[in-house]
């Protein structure tokens, strides 16, 4: 019986945390992957690295079985609309920020939401016009590679200071999702026709309070760091000092307010359509960085 033909994929955002996990799964599944990087990299494990950015990529294949976008969705959407590479399947990552930051008082966060909305629509409309199937995946708070913008930063500060400060009442619910579960979901979607033209929230498998999520992160450090919960005025002073020292600048006032808000999502559509079953919130040395 002849071997099944090798499937091909083009991966954008391949050097990011989701892209890295996806490439590992593609290699393990016998795929031939073309991966984009800003810096030259040698071929390895079924991966051919292409050097460049969206506006200037050399060596692109004429066609692939699947295009994965695991990086910035707005840049990918504009590239995809220009039709450089033919494909019948597109899987692109967006973000649940599209829902959680719509009412933000921060203009930068509202701009992110607007760009995500436009990018999702471009991807889905372009695929439909080309006779391709496209799916958008919206993760919640990503962790697992030690490179995320939330838990990895908390871990780094806890490691440096021996403690981390939160305002009292930071009990808003969260569903952190492991990066490898996202890579698994991206591959599961490829052969799930029910996902064509749809967007899915991808929460993690456990719902917990923000302060408990932080406490577990600090406990995973070696040595563990302490969690200090203080009144909001004290926290705002501590945050101001951290920003002056060049730390936690991404923690906006709106982000602080959201610590007390439940940001939870229903995974049942993803479970029904492509068997999505993420793990509980489990941390290891890699997840909290070094």
C-alpha positions in Angstrom: 0.0 0.0 0.0 1.6 3.4 -1.0 2.4 5.9 1.7 0.1 8.8 2.1 1.4 12.0 0.5 3.2 14.4 2.8 1.0 17.3 3.8 2.4 20.8 3.5 1.9 23.9 5.7 3.0 27.5 5.7 3.3 28.9 9.3 3.4 32.6 10.2 4.5 33.5 13.7 6.6 30.4 13.7 9.2 31.7 16.1 6.5 32.8 18.7 5.2 30.6 21.5 2.2 29.2 19.7 4.1 28.8 16.4 7.0 27.0 18.1 4.6 24.5 19.7 2.8 24.0 16.4 6.0 23.4 14.5 6.9 20.6 16.9 3.5 18.9 16.3 3.8 19.3 12.6 7.2 17.7 12.6 5.9 14.9 14.8 3.1 14.3 12.3 5.3 14.1 9.3 4.3 17.4 7.7 6.6 19.5 5.5 6.4 23.0 7.0 7.6 26.3 5.6 8.1 28.7 8.5 8.6 32.5 8.5 11.3 34.2 10.6 12.8 37.6 10.6 16.3 36.1 11.0 17.8 33.3 8.9 17.6 29.8 10.4 18.8 26.5 9.0 16.4 23.8 7.9 15.6 21.3 10.7 13.1 18.4 11.3 10.9 18.9 8.3 10.9 22.7 8.6 12.2 25.0 5.9 12.7 28.5 7.3 12.0 31.5 5.1 13.4 34.9 6.0 11.4 38.1 5.9 8.3 39.8 7.0 4.8 40.0 5.5 5.8 42.8 3.1 8.9 40.9 1.8 9.1 37.2 2.0 11.4 35.2 -0.3 11.1 31.5 -1.3 7.3 31.2 -0.7 5.8 28.0 -2.1 3.1 28.4 -4.8 0.6 26.4 -2.9 0.3 24.5 0.4 -2.3 22.3 2.1 -2.8 24.6 5.1 -1.7 28.1 6.1 -1.4 28.7 9.8 -1.2 32.2 11.3 0.0 32.1 14.9 1.3 35.7 15.1 -0.3 39.2 14.7 -3.6 38.6 12.9 -3.9 42.1 11.3 -0.6 41.7 9.4 -1.5 38.2 8.3 -5.0 39.2 7.1 -3.5 41.9 4.8 -1.0 39.4 3.4 -3.5 36.7 2.9 -5.9 39.1 1.0 -3.1 39.7 -1.5 -3.2 36.1 -2.5 0.5 35.1 -2.6 0.1 31.4 -1.8 -2.8 29.2 -2.9 -4.4 27.0 -0.2 -7.7 25.3 0.6 -7.4 25.7 4.4 -6.5 28.5 6.7 -6.3 28.4 10.5 -5.6 31.8 12.2 -5.2 32.8 15.8 -6.9 35.9 17.1 -7.7 36.6 20.8 -10.5 36.8 23.3 -9.4 40.4 23.8 -11.9 41.1 21.0 -14.6 40.5 23.7 -12.8 41.5 26.9 -11.4 44.8 25.9 -14.3 46.3 23.8 -15.4 48.6 26.6 -11.9 49.6 27.7 -11.2 53.2 28.6 -7.7 52.7 27.1 -7.5 53.9 23.5 -4.7 51.5 22.7 -6.7 48.6 23.9 -9.8 49.7 21.9 -7.6 50.0 18.8 -6.5 46.4 19.3 -10.1 45.3 19.4 -10.9 47.2 16.2 -7.9 45.7 14.4 -8.8 42.2 15.5 -12.4 42.7 14.3 -11.3 43.9 10.9 -8.6 41.2 10.5 -11.0 38.4 11.3 -13.5 39.6 8.8 -10.8 39.9 6.1 -9.5 36.4 6.7 -13.0 34.8 6.6 -14.2 36.8 3.6 -11.0 36.2 1.6 -11.2 32.5 2.2 -14.8 32.4 1.2 -14.1 34.3 -2.0 -11.3 31.9 -2.9 -13.3 28.8 -2.2 -11.1 28.0 0.9 -12.1 27.1 4.4 -10.9 29.4 7.2 -11.2 29.2 11.0 -10.3 31.7 13.6 -9.1 30.5 17.1 -9.3 33.0 20.0 -7.2 31.9 23.0 -7.6 33.2 26.5 -4.6 33.9 28.6 -1.8 31.8 27.1 1.0 30.2 29.1 3.3 27.2 29.0 6.4 28.4 27.1 7.6 31.0 29.6 7.3 33.7 26.9 3.8 35.1 27.5 3.1 38.7 28.5 1.3 37.9 31.8 2.3 34.9 33.8 5.9 34.9 32.6 6.3 38.5 33.6 4.7 37.9 37.0 7.1 35.0 37.5 10.1 37.1 36.4 9.2 39.8 38.9 8.5 37.3 41.7 11.9 35.7 41.0 13.6 39.0 41.1 11.9 40.4 44.2 11.0 37.3 46.1 7.4 38.5 46.2 4.6 39.9 44.0 1.9 42.4 45.0 -1.8 42.3 44.1 -4.7 44.5 45.2 -7.1 42.8 47.5 -10.2 41.5 45.8 -8.4 40.3 42.6 -10.9 37.4 42.4 -12.0 37.8 38.7 -12.2 34.4 37.1 -9.6 33.3 34.5 -9.1 30.3 32.3 -5.3 30.2 31.3 -4.7 28.0 28.3 -1.5 26.0 27.7 0.3 26.7 24.5 0.5 23.1 23.5 -3.3 22.7 23.8 -3.5 25.6 21.3 -1.2 23.8 18.9 -3.2 20.6 19.2 -6.4 22.6 18.5 -4.9 24.2 15.4 -4.2 20.7 13.9 -7.6 19.3 15.0 -9.4 22.1 13.2 -7.7 21.3 9.8 -9.8 18.2 9.2 -13.0 19.4 10.9 -15.3 20.7 8.2 -17.8 22.0 10.8 -15.3 24.8 11.7 -15.4 26.4 8.2 -16.1 30.1 8.5 -16.3 30.1 12.3 -14.4 31.6 15.2 -13.9 29.8 18.5 -13.0 30.8 22.0 -10.2 28.5 23.4 -10.2 28.8 27.2 -8.1 26.5 29.4 -9.5 23.5 31.2 -9.7 25.1 34.6 -11.4 28.3 35.9 -9.8 30.0 38.9 -9.6 33.3 40.5 -6.9 35.8 39.3 -5.2 35.8 42.7 -5.1 32.0 42.8 -3.6 31.9 39.3 -0.9 34.3 40.4 -0.3 32.4 43.7 0.2 29.1 41.8 2.6 30.8 39.5 4.7 32.2 42.4 4.6 28.8 44.1 6.0 27.1 41.0 9.2 29.2 41.3 12.4 27.8 42.8 12.5 29.1 45.5 8.8 30.0 45.7 7.9 33.7 45.9 5.3 35.2 48.2 2.0 36.8 47.2 1.3 40.1 49.0 -2.3 41.3 48.8 -2.7 45.0 49.7 -5.3 47.7 49.6 -5.8 49.3 46.2 -4.2 52.6 47.1 -1.1 50.8 48.2 -1.1 48.7 45.1 -1.3 51.7 42.8 1.7 53.2 44.6 3.6 50.0 44.1 2.6 49.8 40.5 3.8 53.4 39.9 7.2 52.6 41.5 7.4 49.5 39.3 6.7 51.5 36.1 9.3 54.1 37.1 11.8 51.2 37.4 10.9 50.0 33.9 8.7 47.1 35.0 5.0 46.2 34.5 4.5 49.0 32.0 2.0 46.9 30.2 -0.2 46.6 33.2 -2.6 49.5 32.5 -5.2 50.9 34.9 -7.9 49.0 32.9 -6.0 45.8 33.3 -5.9 46.3 37.0 -9.7 46.9 37.1 -10.2 43.6 35.1 -8.5 41.6 37.9 -11.8 41.8 39.6 -13.9 40.9 36.6 -14.8 37.4 35.4 -13.3 36.9 31.9 -14.6 33.4 31.1 -15.6 31.7 27.9 -17.6 28.6 26.8 -15.4 25.9 25.3 -18.4 23.7 24.4 -18.6 24.8 20.7 -14.9 23.9 20.2 -15.4 20.6 22.1 -18.4 19.7 19.9 -16.9 20.7 16.5 -13.3 19.5 16.9 -12.9 17.7 20.2 -11.2 20.5 22.1 -10.2 19.2 25.6 -7.6 21.5 27.2 -5.7 20.6 30.4 -6.1 22.1 33.8 -3.8 24.9 34.9 -0.5 23.0 35.4 2.8 24.8 35.6 6.3 23.5 35.2 9.8 25.0 35.0 9.4 25.9 31.4 6.0 27.6 31.9 7.4 30.1 34.4 10.7 30.8 32.5 14.2 30.7 33.9 
